[in-house]
Amino acid sequence: MDTKPSTSKIATINGEKRSRRGSGGITLRDVAKLAGVAPITASRALNTPDAVSPAVLQKVRDAVEKTGYVPNMLAGGLASSRSRLVAAVVPTVVGPVFQETVQSLTESLARSGYQLMLGQSGYANSREDALLETIIARRPDGVVLTGIMRSPDGRRRLLASGIPVVETWDLTPTPIDMLVGFSHEKIGIAVAEFLHARGRRNVMTIRGNDERAQRRAKAFLETAGKLGMLAQGQAGEYVVPAPTTLGSGRRGLREVLDINPDTDAVFCSSDLLALGVLIEAQARDIDVPQRLGVIGFGDLGFAEDLHPSLTTVRIDGTAIGAVAAALIIDRAEGRAVAEPVRDIGFSIIARDSA
């Protein structure tokens, strides 16, 4: 009777055929054998290269190169409680507003030997909860969230995990752990005051249906109402699905002008919405900014180069990513964090559209 295990595979190391159970993956023992060193020496060479001689280090690296061996970071992480992975959760990878933060986070982590794992949660708490459960089970060295964790279940899981957490792109008096962001309410107030100072007296907002955009719009409309900038009997806003698009900006302006033909300024919850508004205004021969002022949010790369150039709210996404990375690394490596909450603020970039 053939007793050979059905799962065995054949691998060749230095021309020698050998059987191995399971997936047939190259192991650290295989690397050590090819390098002519003990497995513990090979492990030291990969994990603490300063602990071995340059000659031994080179032999092990050559063996890794020949075999294509990838160290089992999970096994190493269990022994050292370090995974060298940081998970970031963003609502969408389609919208460009978070790209600057993700890029900065990636580069800042890489300089300290950490890698970024990116997850897309969407704008529904249920999807974010499911994604977080999967992330926590893999025990990364840190979790970076876009926005404040609103879900009680997600908050409870993150607190129980003991994993360093940085919430970003928002502010709250009750962060889970660490926080890098700005006040959406202050943005809404500042934009309303900016438009009032420039003589606008009949404003509307076009926004996505996500929670942060809703809070910006609410503060904007409350301030506009106090300053006498809202048409009587009008809600003052038009809501589109998130993530927002150029097309929803065009449709938004059409709806806004149907609701309130005398609108003289529009605050958009994203630069993509504002771009759509500008295109629709041009198609209708509406003069921007004489007849209609337009303000966006995000200061995306195209904003300055539009005609007219786009007035918008600038968020320093690079600073958010860099500070979040520094906080995670400090906590992961056992260093005290002096300022766990950072307000990076915002600025209104005044250009031709308003």
GUNU-740346 format. One record per residue: residue number from 1; y, x, z of N, C-alpha, C in turn. Coordinates in steps of 0.001 Angstrom, whole numbers. Layout:
BEGIN
- pos n.north n.east n.up ca.north ca.east ca.up c.north c.east c.up
- NUM Y X Z Y X Z Y X Z
...
//
This chain:
BEGIN
- pos n.north n.east n.up ca.north ca.east ca.up c.north c.east c.up
- 1 -1191 846 0 0 0 0 1245 884 0
- 2 2248 477 -782 3487 1270 -869 4357 957 339
- 3 4576 1973 1184 5367 1753 2405 6793 2233 2265
- 4 7189 2678 1084 8561 3165 890 9553 2029 1120
- 5 10577 2224 1945 11564 1150 2171 12257 758 874
- 6 12422 -539 668 13040 -1015 -566 14511 -674 -638
- 7 15122 -355 519 16557 -86 526 16884 1377 329
- 8 15887 2258 230 16216 3679 145 16775 4021 -1212
- 9 17692 4990 -1205 18288 5460 -2442 18145 6960 -2493
- 10 18260 7530 -3672 18113 8960 -3843 19469 9581 -4063
- 11 19784 10635 -3299 21015 11385 -3487 20650 12835 -3720
- 12 21560 13560 -4344 21307 14962 -4625 22415 15800 -4014
- 13 22043 16741 -3138 22977 17683 -2546 22495 19083 -2903
- 14 23307 19858 -3648 22911 21202 -4080 21587 21168 -4842
- 15 21394 20119 -5630 20191 20021 -6438 18986 19510 -5691
- 16 19086 19263 -4372 17952 18804 -3571 17961 17296 -3490
- 17 16839 16673 -3882 16745 15225 -3779 16317 14843 -2379
- 18 16935 13807 -1841 16558 13349 -513 16725 11842 -435
- 19 15917 11192 373 15987 9744 552 16841 9416 1759
- 20 17628 8331 1656 18422 7871 2776 18385 6358 2817
- 21 18285 5833 3990 18287 4377 4134 19694 3829 3959
- 22 19783 2507 3825 21082 1833 3782 21747 1980 2441
- 23 23069 2179 2466 23861 2145 1240 23738 3408 431
- 24 23189 4493 1020 23102 5748 275 24385 6521 281
- 25 25369 6153 1146 26644 6846 1187 26501 8256 1726
- 26 27369 9133 1264 27402 10505 1751 27852 10515 3208
- 27 27175 11288 4057 27504 11337 5474 28137 12679 5830
- 28 28673 12742 7047 29227 13995 7547 28152 15075 7622
- 29 26909 14691 7939 25808 15653 7980 25586 16282 6607
- 30 25725 15465 5549 25574 15990 4183 26662 17016 3872
- 31 27882 16701 4281 29005 17613 4059 28780 18924 4800
- 32 28338 18814 6066 28089 20016 6871 27014 20888 6242
- 33 25956 20257 5746 24858 21021 5129 25345 21769 3903
- 34 26128 21092 3078 26637 21735 1866 27595 22865 2217
- 35 28366 22705 3278 29316 23734 3684 28663 24871 4457
- 36 27424 24639 4892 26728 25671 5654 27210 25786 7084
- 37 27641 24662 7670 28113 24671 9052 27429 23542 9819
- 38 27588 23547 11132 27046 22473 11953 27880 21209 11777
- 39 27276 20024 11942 28041 18778 11816 29256 18727 12734
- 40 29132 19262 13966 30269 19230 14880 31413 20093 14360
- 41 31076 21190 13676 32103 22060 13094 32800 21347 11937
- 42 31996 20660 11123 32580 19896 10018 33516 18813 10549
- 43 33116 18183 11653 33954 17147 12258 35278 17730 12738
- 44 35206 18896 13392 36439 19539 13857 37351 19888 12680
- 45 36753 20375 11605 37544 20769 10438 38311 19581 9853
- 46 37691 18396 9899 38324 17213 9322 39329 16569 10273
- 47 39033 16620 11574 39868 15913 12547 40910 16797 13230
- 48 40550 18052 13483 41484 19000 14106 41376 20333 13375
- 49 41918 20424 12175 41729 21621 11339 42200 22921 11988
- 50 43139 22840 12915 43606 24056 13592 42539 24652 14515
- 51 41490 23875 14814 40461 24332 15741 39381 25182 15072
- 52 39437 25328 13742 38443 26145 13033 39159 27217 12228
- 53 38407 28200 11799 39000 29286 11019 39363 28800 9630
- 54 40308 29470 8968 40670 29086 7598 39480 29114 6642
- 55 38566 30067 6829 37409 30173 5941 36495 28960 6092
- 56 36225 28567 7343 35383 27397 7587 36070 26132 7072
- 57 37363 26023 7314 38114 24857 6844 38009 24714 5335
- 58 38118 25816 4625 38038 25770 3170 36652 25348 2703
- 59 35590 25866 3394 34217 25484 3030 34016 23974 3183
- 60 34501 23442 4280 34338 22008 4527 35136 21192 3513
- 61 36346 21624 3222 37153 20895 2234 36522 20943 854
- 62 35941 22081 504 35238 22188 -782 34054 21228 -831
- 63 33328 21121 293 32180 20220 344 32619 18766 230
- 64 33724 18441 884 34268 17081 786 34650 16767 -653
- 65 35283 17733 -1307 35697 17541 -2700 34491 17330 -3606
- 66 33421 18122 -3393 32232 18022 -4256 31471 16717 -4045
- 67 31409 16274 -2805 30602 15088 -2502 31374 13785 -2618
- 68 32717 13858 -2554 33510 12629 -2542 33466 11916 -1212
- 69 33124 12660 -169 32991 12072 1169 34336 11559 1683
- 70 34316 10341 2264 35488 9764 2933 35133 9577 4402
- 71 35864 10197 5328 35534 10058 6751 35555 8606 7202
- 72 34656 8264 8109 34603 6931 8693 35678 6832 9763
- 73 36845 6336 9387 37952 6268 10327 37708 5242 11431
- 74 36885 4220 11150 36567 3248 12181 35806 3909 13316
- 75 34798 4741 12960 34022 5428 13988 34918 6379 14771
- 76 35788 7105 14070 36711 8000 14753 37686 7241 15622
- 77 38106 6073 15133 39047 5266 15892 38434 4737 17177
- 78 37131 4379 17129 36478 3897 18332 36439 4977 19407
- 79 36275 6220 18968 36190 7318 19930 37561 7682 20473
- 80 38588 7594 19644 39907 8079 20053 40913 6959 20291
- 81 40510 5684 20025 41403 4525 20102 42563 4640 19113
- 82 42377 5363 18035 43406 5521 17004 42787 5242 15643
- 83 43430 4412 14865 42934 4102 13525 43775 4739 12435
- 84 45024 5140 12788 45988 5662 11810 46359 4610 10772
- 85 46118 3350 11075 46500 2247 10204 47531 1372 10916
- 86 48534 948 10184 49511 -15 10684 49525 -1194 9721
- 87 49409 -2400 10243 49390 -3599 9412 50776 -4234 9383
- 88 51231 -4586 8196 52492 -5302 8039 52208 -6662 7412
- 89 52840 -7688 7935 52655 -9051 7432 53972 -9534 6850
- 90 53964 -9891 5559 55146 -10439 4892 54800 -11815 4348
- 91 55764 -12723 4246 55457 -14061 3744 55092 -14077 2269
- 92 55649 -13146 1494 55357 -13105 66 55561 -11701 -476
- 93 54733 -11318 -1439 54938 -10048 -2137 55609 -10288 -3479
- 94 55872 -11546 -3804 56544 -11893 -5058 58050 -11723 -4919
- 95 58615 -12251 -3837 60051 -12124 -3620 60437 -10691 -3306
- 96 61468 -10172 -3955 61825 -8755 -3788 62613 -8434 -2536
- 97 63007 -9427 -1744 63917 -9170 -632 63303 -8265 429
- 98 61960 -8283 574 61313 -7470 1597 60820 -6119 1073
- 99 60974 -5861 -215 60411 -4650 -804 61020 -3377 -225
- 100 62306 -3396 40 62971 -2216 589 62407 -1868 1968
- 101 62173 -2892 2781 61597 -2665 4105 60182 -2130 4009
- 102 59370 -2720 3134 57979 -2274 2974 57921 -840 2480
- 103 58787 -495 1529 58813 874 1009 59208 1863 2099
- 104 60235 1542 2851 60687 2416 3928 59625 2554 5010
- 105 58976 1454 5351 57917 1468 6355 56762 2353 5899
- 106 56381 2212 4634 55287 3015 4085 55599 4507 4152
- 107 56790 4879 3691 57162 6292 3650 57326 6877 5050
- 108 57931 6118 5954 58150 6606 7315 56831 6800 8055
- 109 55898 5885 7879 54587 6021 8515 53811 7194 7936
- 110 53876 7349 6607 53108 8410 5942 53523 9791 6424
- 111 54799 9967 6721 55264 11272 7191 54634 11672 8521
- 112 54136 10698 9269 53471 10985 10543 51963 10776 10467
- 113 51435 10667 9253 49989 10570 9076 49403 9186 9235
- 114 50232 8149 9131 49756 6771 9218 49818 6109 7839
- 115 48926 5147 7612 48902 4398 6365 49224 2935 6640
- 116 49859 2292 5656 50254 892 5803 49248 -24 5116
- 117 48847 -1066 5823 48000 -2126 5273 48854 -3385 5192
- 118 48993 -3953 4008 49923 -5060 3782 49179 -6377 3639
- 119 49646 -7390 4359 49075 -8728 4257 50132 -9748 3908
- 120 49772 -10734 3090 50699 -11801 2685 50312 -13078 3410
- 121 51238 -13589 4222 50925 -14743 5066 51320 -16072 4454
- 122 52207 -16073 3461 52783 -17317 3000 53805 -17817 4010
- 123 54237 -19055 3863 55260 -19609 4761 54692 -20649 5715
- 124 53350 -20724 5807 52712 -21674 6726 52108 -20915 7894
- 125 52368 -21406 9120 51864 -20723 10309 50348 -20610 10323
- 126 49647 -21619 9760 48190 -21599 9795 47635 -20400 9028
- 127 48250 -20066 7905 47800 -18903 7141 48110 -17621 7890
- 128 49252 -17562 8547 49613 -16375 9313 48647 -16170 10467
- 129 48248 -17243 11127 47297 -17142 12233 45969 -16571 11765
- 130 45463 -17071 10640 44179 -16595 10124 44254 -15126 9736
- 131 45366 -14733 9117 45534 -13330 8717 45612 -12435 9945
- 132 46357 -12848 10958 46484 -12042 12174 45150 -11874 12881
- 133 44342 -12909 12893 43025 -12807 13524 42187 -11721 12861
- 134 42236 -11669 11532 41504 -10651 10792 42060 -9260 11071
- 135 43390 -9147 11106 44029 -7850 11355 43695 -7338 12761
- 136 43826 -8192 13756 43584 -7779 15140 42147 -7313 15318
- 137 41208 -7973 14639 39802 -7593 14753 39553 -6165 14287
- 138 40421 -5643 13424 40273 -4277 12920 41043 -3248 13747
- 139 41724 -3698 14783 42415 -2834 15732 43278 -1754 15083
- 140 44310 -2158 14340 45243 -1149 13824 46053 -544 14961
- 141 46765 542 14686 47596 1173 15708 48895 413 15930
- 142 49220 -525 15049 50420 -1320 15223 50455 -2457 14227
- 143 51258 -3473 14534 51450 -4620 13637 52946 -4840 13479
- 144 53400 -4945 12234 54800 -5230 11931 54875 -6603 11281
- 145 55623 -7498 11883 55754 -8869 11395 57112 -9070 10744
- 146 57146 -9805 9654 58411 -10223 9062 58804 -11544 9705
- 147 59825 -11493 10536 60240 -12685 11255 59642 -12721 12652
- 148 60005 -13742 13386 59542 -13945 14758 58249 -14740 14732
- 149 57299 -14366 15581 56046 -15110 15671 56299 -16461 16341
- 150 56227 -17527 15553 56492 -18875 16064 55223 -19568 16536
- 151 54091 -19157 16023 52841 -19823 16373 52401 -19435 17783
- 152 52161 -20395 18671 51669 -20069 20014 50331 -19332 19987
- 153 49429 -19745 19071 48125 -19087 18976 48276 -17636 18531
- 154 49111 -17407 17509 49322 -16044 17031 49954 -15173 18098
- 155 50912 -15713 18808 51578 -14959 19879 50582 -14597 20984
- 156 49745 -15558 21366 48764 -15326 22426 47763 -14248 22022
- 157 47316 -14284 20763 46346 -13280 20294 46961 -11882 20286
- 158 48199 -11784 19828 48844 -10476 19763 49078 -9910 21159
- 159 49502 -10748 22096 49699 -10283 23464 48389 -9815 24089
- 160 47321 -10561 23831 46025 -10222 24414 45439 -8949 23816
- 161 45796 -8642 22575 45197 -7486 21896 45670 -6157 22457
- 162 46889 -6112 23014 47447 -4855 23483 47929 -3944 22370
- 163 47896 -4412 21132 48355 -3616 19986 49879 -3623 19953
- 164 50542 -2473 19749 52005 -2469 19608 52451 -3378 18460
- 165 53448 -4201 18708 53934 -5175 17720 55433 -5008 17554
- 166 55896 -4984 16299 57327 -5016 16015 57609 -6243 15152
- 167 58413 -7159 15673 58905 -8283 14876 60193 -7829 14188
- 168 60386 -8224 12946 61534 -7758 12168 62228 -8921 11463
- 169 63402 -8630 10920 64174 -9592 10115 64594 -10821 10917
- 170 64770 -10660 12215 65193 -11784 13036 65546 -11261 14425
- 171 66079 -12119 15270 66330 -11796 16673 65856 -12953 17538
- 172 65405 -12619 18734 64997 -13625 19703 65121 -13022 21096
- 173 65446 -13835 22108 65476 -13314 23477 64086 -13100 24068
- 174 63040 -13568 23364 61675 -13460 23886 60745 -12799 22863
- 175 60985 -11521 22512 60075 -10854 21574 58694 -10645 22195
- 176 57683 -10558 21346 56329 -10259 21817 56297 -8870 22459
- 177 56943 -7916 21798 56885 -6532 22249 58181 -5816 21873
- 178 58310 -5435 20588 59505 -4748 20103 60106 -5558 18950
- 179 61377 -5291 18649 62093 -6148 17704 63164 -5353 16965
- 180 63208 -5519 15644 64250 -4897 14816 64762 -5965 13861
- 181 66001 -6394 14023 66459 -7460 13149 67941 -7743 13240
- 182 68292 -9002 13045 69675 -9443 12967 69690 -10950 13188
- 183 70880 -11510 13392 71012 -12933 13672 71276 -13726 12397
- 184 70373 -14625 12067 70577 -15504 10906 71712 -16491 11179
- 185 71843 -16905 12424 72932 -17828 12769 74296 -17168 12565
- 186 74425 -15911 12969 75695 -15203 12780 76018 -15035 11302
- 187 74998 -14867 10470 75228 -14768 9023 75829 -16067 8501
- 188 75225 -17200 8880 75739 -18489 8415 77185 -18693 8818
- 189 77510 -18359 10049 78886 -18491 10537 79833 -17594 9750
- 190 79433 -16331 9558 80290 -15358 8870 80550 -15759 7417
- 191 79534 -16277 6731 79715 -16680 5330 80675 -17861 5229
- 192 80536 -18828 6126 81458 -19974 6112 82896 -19518 6346
- 193 83106 -18639 7296 84448 -18134 7584 84986 -17305 6420
- 194 84099 -16549 5752 84484 -15754 4587 85009 -16669 3477
- 195 84287 -17746 3203 84702 -18667 2140 85975 -19418 2516
- 196 86101 -19784 3783 87304 -20485 4224 88536 -19590 4056
- 197 88388 -18318 4389 89513 -17381 4269 89938 -17207 2818
- 198 89045 -17521 1890 89357 -17385 460 89704 -18719 -184
- 199 89999 -19710 635 90537 -20963 126 89521 -21993 -313
- 200 88236 -21769 -47 87222 -22758 -432 87215 -23898 582
- 201 87184 -25145 87 87284 -26293 981 86236 -27369 717
- 202 85271 -27091 -176 84255 -28102 -493 82944 -27376 -813
- 203 82221 -26979 228 81094 -26063 43 79750 -26785 153
- 204 78738 -26158 -434 77358 -26614 -338 76469 -25376 -157
- 205 75229 -25609 242 74258 -24531 300 72996 -24934 -448
- 206 72420 -23972 -1134 71114 -24154 -1782 70175 -23181 -1093
- 207 69104 -23698 -482 68253 -22826 326 66772 -23117 116
- 208 65957 -22099 418 64523 -22296 465 64126 -23054 1712
- 209 62916 -23598 1719 62486 -24422 2841 61770 -23615 3924
- 210 62088 -22315 4031 61530 -21517 5113 62447 -21580 6332
- 211 61886 -21248 7483 62583 -21450 8756 63831 -20588 8910
- 212 63783 -19317 8451 64955 -18448 8608 66113 -18912 7732
- 213 65819 -19320 6500 66870 -19844 5617 67463 -21125 6194
- 214 66612 -21927 6829 67100 -23174 7425 68107 -22887 8534
- 215 67843 -21855 9344 68770 -21535 10439 70085 -20961 9920
- 216 70024 -20150 8865 71280 -19661 8253 72108 -20829 7744
- 217 71432 -21742 7045 72138 -22885 6464 72720 -23794 7543
- 218 71970 -24010 8603 72442 -24883 9681 73728 -24329 10302
- 219 73744 -23028 10591 74944 -22410 11163 76096 -22433 10168
- 220 75787 -22220 8887 76801 -22256 7835 77449 -23637 7765
- 221 76628 -24685 7744 77148 -26043 7592 77885 -26502 8846
- 222 77391 -26122 10021 78106 -26490 11251 79491 -25859 11288
- 223 79578 -24595 10896 80872 -23910 10886 81777 -24487 9802
- 224 81189 -24744 8632 81970 -25334 7541 82524 -26697 7948
- 225 81722 -27474 8679 82193 -28771 9146 83372 -28644 10092
- 226 83304 -27691 11003 84400 -27470 11949 85674 -27035 11233
- 227 85497 -26321 10102 86644 -25814 9349 87121 -26796 8271
- 228 86506 -27987 8219 86919 -28999 7243 86542 -28656 5814
- 229 85367 -28060 5620 84953 -27604 4290 83804 -28427 3704
- 230 83447 -29540 4332 82342 -30364 3845 82858 -31707 3352
- 231 82283 -32158 2238 82649 -33474 1713 82170 -34550 2679
- 232 82992 -35550 2901 82659 -36602 3852 81408 -37350 3414
- 233 80470 -37498 4355 79258 -38256 4065 78179 -37470 3351
- 234 78398 -36181 3095 77412 -35372 2397 76685 -34445 3376
- 235 75389 -34260 3149 74597 -33368 4001 74995 -31907 3785
- 236 75455 -31601 2575 75945 -30258 2300 74896 -29266 1860
- 237 73636 -29686 1708 72608 -28735 1308 71629 -29346 323
- 238 71020 -28452 -475 69925 -28839 -1359 68799 -27853 -1097
- 239 67588 -28368 -845 66463 -27546 -413 65451 -27413 -1542
- 240 64978 -26175 -1774 63989 -25888 -2807 62785 -25207 -2145
- 241 61622 -25218 -2802 60441 -24575 -2214 60612 -23063 -2099
- 242 60049 -22483 -1046 59992 -21025 -887 58617 -20536 -1349
- 243 58546 -19355 -1972 59641 -18432 -2254 60545 -18954 -3365
- 244 61823 -18680 -3230 62809 -19182 -4174 62786 -18377 -5473
- 245 63258 -18999 -6540 63222 -18378 -7864 64540 -18597 -8594
- 246 64700 -17888 -9693 65857 -18092 -10565 65895 -19538 -11067
- 247 64740 -20046 -11461 64676 -21414 -11969 65094 -22445 -10942
- 248 64690 -22239 -9680 65090 -23207 -8657 66581 -23120 -8372
- 249 67192 -21948 -8634 68638 -21832 -8516 69353 -22645 -9580
- 250 68851 -22600 -10807 69457 -23397 -11882 69337 -24887 -11590
- 251 68139 -25305 -11189 67952 -26721 -10860 68799 -27114 -9650
- 252 68910 -26180 -8705 69690 -26456 -7508 71141 -26738 -7814
- 253 71755 -25944 -8686 73159 -26182 -9019 73330 -27523 -9722
- 254 72389 -27878 -10608 72484 -29177 -11276 72477 -30310 -10247
- 255 71571 -30211 -9272 71476 -31254 -8243 72725 -31269 -7358
- 256 73203 -30095 -6983 74396 -30008 -6130 75594 -30672 -6803
- 257 75787 -30412 -8090 76929 -30987 -8801 76770 -32486 -9012
- 258 75513 -32947 -9085 75287 -34398 -9139 75630 -35042 -7795
- 259 75266 -34354 -6700 75536 -34875 -5352 77030 -34823 -5047
- 260 77642 -33683 -5379 79050 -33455 -5021 79737 -32700 -6158
- 261 80265 -33427 -7150 80870 -32775 -8320 82049 -31865 -7982
- 262 82666 -32055 -6827 83839 -31258 -6462 83494 -29971 -5715
- 263 82214 -29649 -5624 81796 -28427 -4919 82540 -27221 -5483
- 264 83156 -26425 -4588 83882 -25251 -5075 83275 -23915 -4599
- 265 82178 -23984 -3836 81472 -22758 -3442 80057 -23108 -3015
- 266 79128 -22198 -3332 77719 -22399 -2995 77205 -21150 -2292
- 267 76586 -21349 -1133 75912 -20270 -411 74417 -20422 -652
- 268 73807 -19402 -1261 72386 -19448 -1613 71573 -18615 -629
- 269 70367 -19058 -337 69547 -18357 656 68850 -17130 94
- 270 69027 -16839 -1197 68505 -15606 -1779 69340 -15231 -2994
- 271 69295 -13962 -3348 70005 -13518 -4553 69385 -14099 -5816
- 272 68069 -14355 -5815 67442 -14969 -6984 67974 -16378 -7210
- 273 68141 -17133 -6132 68768 -18456 -6259 70184 -18322 -6805
- 274 70941 -17363 -6270 72319 -17168 -6723 72371 -16783 -8193
- 275 71415 -15962 -8640 71356 -15593 -10063 71126 -16838 -10923
- 276 70234 -17704 -10481 70010 -18953 -11204 71257 -19816 -11242
- 277 71996 -19865 -10147 73246 -20629 -10101 74253 -20061 -11095
- 278 74393 -18734 -11144 75332 -18114 -12090 74962 -18426 -13533
- 279 73670 -18366 -13845 73225 -18665 -15215 73509 -20118 -15560
- 280 73216 -21034 -14644 73474 -22452 -14900 74970 -22710 -15033
- 281 75783 -22032 -14220 77234 -22188 -14320 77736 -21733 -15687
- 282 77229 -20605 -16172 77620 -20126 -17501 77196 -21109 -18580
- 283 75992 -21682 -18447 75506 -22645 -19434 76371 -23897 -19472
- 284 77007 -24220 -18347 77849 -25412 -18264 79336 -25077 -18431
- 285 79645 -23823 -18769 81041 -23383 -18924 81850 -23590 -17648
- 286 81212 -23363 -16507 81903 -23437 -15220 82386 -22038 -14867
- 287 83668 -21890 -14663 84239 -20578 -14386 83898 -20118 -12962
- 288 83269 -18959 -12899 82983 -18305 -11621 83819 -17028 -11562
- 289 84697 -16869 -10584 84787 -17628 -9328 85911 -18651 -9262
- 290 86693 -18835 -10357 87866 -19712 -10260 87489 -21135 -9885
- 291 86516 -21685 -10578 86082 -23073 -10310 84999 -23123 -9227
- 292 84111 -22122 -9203 82975 -22146 -8291 82721 -20752 -7729
- 293 82747 -20623 -6416 82369 -19378 -5772 80875 -19375 -5476
- 294 80231 -18199 -5594 78785 -18091 -5378 78502 -16899 -4470
- 295 77720 -17143 -3425 77293 -16078 -2503 75780 -16113 -2370
- 296 75164 -14936 -2440 73718 -14816 -2278 73341 -14218 -940
- 297 72081 -13815 -847 71566 -13184 370 70520 -12142 -30
- 298 70714 -10894 403 69727 -9847 145 70275 -8612 -517
- 299 71350 -8750 -1303 71921 -7630 -2058 70850 -6875 -2829
- 300 70136 -7590 -3680 69097 -6980 -4505 69732 -6065 -5556
- 301 68894 -5239 -6177 69384 -4207 -7082 70259 -4707 -8215
- 302 70018 -5930 -8681 70777 -6440 -9822 72138 -7016 -9437
- 303 72364 -7269 -8136 73547 -8032 -7706 74851 -7396 -8161
- 304 74947 -6084 -8051 76188 -5390 -8400 76424 -5361 -9903
- 305 75354 -5461 -10697 75457 -5289 -12146 75584 -6602 -12911
- 306 75582 -7722 -12214 75758 -9004 -12891 77202 -9162 -13356
- 307 77424 -10138 -14246 78783 -10459 -14680 78987 -11964 -14537
- 308 79762 -12378 -13547 80455 -11550 -12559 79478 -10966 -11526
- 309 79868 -9836 -10945 79029 -9226 -9913 78923 -10172 -8721
- 310 77778 -10105 -8040 77449 -11117 -7040 77899 -10723 -5635
- 311 78698 -11577 -5029 78990 -11462 -3602 77731 -11876 -2838
- 312 77357 -11091 -1836 76077 -11355 -1167 76080 -10778 232
- 313 75075 -11164 1005 74886 -10635 2358 73902 -9477 2278
- 314 74346 -8329 2750 73525 -7123 2704 72784 -6919 4016
- 315 71449 -6766 3921 70616 -6413 5059 70049 -5028 4779
- 316 70150 -4128 5741 69656 -2763 5540 68146 -2725 5752
- 317 67414 -3097 4706 65958 -3130 4787 65347 -1767 5025
- 318 65987 -716 4501 65486 638 4729 65536 989 6212
- 319 66632 640 6864 66754 905 8301 65722 109 9095
- 320 65483 -1131 8711 64485 -1943 9414 63117 -1267 9342
- 321 62727 -824 8143 61425 -181 7982 61313 1109 8757
- 322 62365 1934 8699 62332 3238 9374 62280 3074 10892
- 323 63090 2163 11438 63110 1967 12883 61794 1346 13357
- 324 61272 370 12608 59993 -247 12979 58875 788 13003
- 325 58850 1669 12002 57829 2722 11959 57952 3648 13159
- 326 59177 4044 13493 59388 4955 14626 58923 4312 15937
- 327 59200 3028 16108 58779 2334 17326 57259 2288 17439
- 328 56596 1950 16329 55128 1872 16327 54519 3238 16631
- 329 55027 4283 15976 54476 5632 16163 54665 6091 17608
- 330 55840 5853 18170 56079 6247 19562 55086 5568 20504
- 331 54913 4279 20316 53997 3547 21188 52551 3990 20964
- 332 52156 4169 19704 50776 4557 19395 50439 5926 19966
- 333 51446 6798 20054 51206 8162 20522 51607 8358 21988
- 334 51809 7229 22688 51997 7281 24128 53376 7663 24607
- 335 54372 7605 23725 55734 7950 24135 56495 6688 24550
- 336 57381 6851 25507 58177 5722 25987 59183 5293 24923
- 337 59423 3994 24828 60396 3434 23890 61622 3006 24683
- 338 62721 3718 24484 63927 3470 25274 64608 2159 24881
- 339 64644 1852 23588 65312 640 23098 64329 -182 22270
- 340 63563 -1050 22907 62566 -1827 22160 63154 -2920 21288
- 341 64433 -3270 21505 65097 -4300 20699 66309 -3687 20012
- 342 66349 -3768 18668 67452 -3199 17898 68054 -4265 16984
- 343 69350 -4472 17112 70089 -5376 16213 70789 -4502 15179
- 344 70318 -4545 13929 70909 -3685 12898 72091 -4349 12208
- 345 72330 -5634 12504 73480 -6321 11930 73340 -6628 10451
- 346 74462 -6956 9817 74504 -7316 8402 75913 -7076 7915
- 347 76125 -7158 6614 77475 -7058 6048 77583 -7983 4847
- 348 78760 -8563 4664 79032 -9356 3458 79657 -8423 2422
- 349 78976 -8286 1306 79452 -7424 218 80275 -8288 -726
- 350 81611 -8129 -654 82514 -8963 -1443 82604 -8413 -2869
- 351 82169 -9227 -3827 82270 -8868 -5250 82941 -10011 -6014
- 352 82801 -10026 -7321 83599 -10920 -8153 83219 -12402 -8058
- 353 81968 -12714 -7703 81527 -14115 -7771 82147 -14996 -6679
- 354 82736 -14365 -5664 83418 -15172 -4631 84625 -14431 -4103
//
